[in-house]
Amino acid sequence: MKRRQLRQLAAYLWAAPCSLPGLLLAALLLPCGGRIRRQQGALEVALPPWRWLRRLPFAAITLGHVILGLDLATLAALRPHEQVHVRQFQRWGVLMLLAYPAASLWQWLRGRRPYWDNPFEVAARRQSGIPPEPR
Ligand SMILES: [Zn+2]
């Protein structure tokens, strides 16, 4: 096994505790009309076309190496942003499940916006080429 493959395997294992809930959700949703595809080392899962899902407060969410999105077109459009989150999970591993909400809580305690000002989201917007939210 080459060094690069070993590094990728380690990244999958390090993020596995976060990917597992996403995989379980995917396994439940696929028989209900969800769709799945592999893109850039992650699994993209399009949710079933249920109308109530459109009311979720997000269009896509990343759990480790699993990205759940409203549909395949949304997943493609948001891929650069969600791939930044995949790399964040690869860096932080299971600690991401604490670090992300803690960062949101910290922003909220400072009177800022928990989602928009979360440094993980700021980095994802910046690195994906999507300009930051205007103030
Ligand atoms: Zn994001």
Residues whose N, C-alpha, C, O or C-beta is under 5 A from the ligand:
A	BS01	ZN	E121 A124
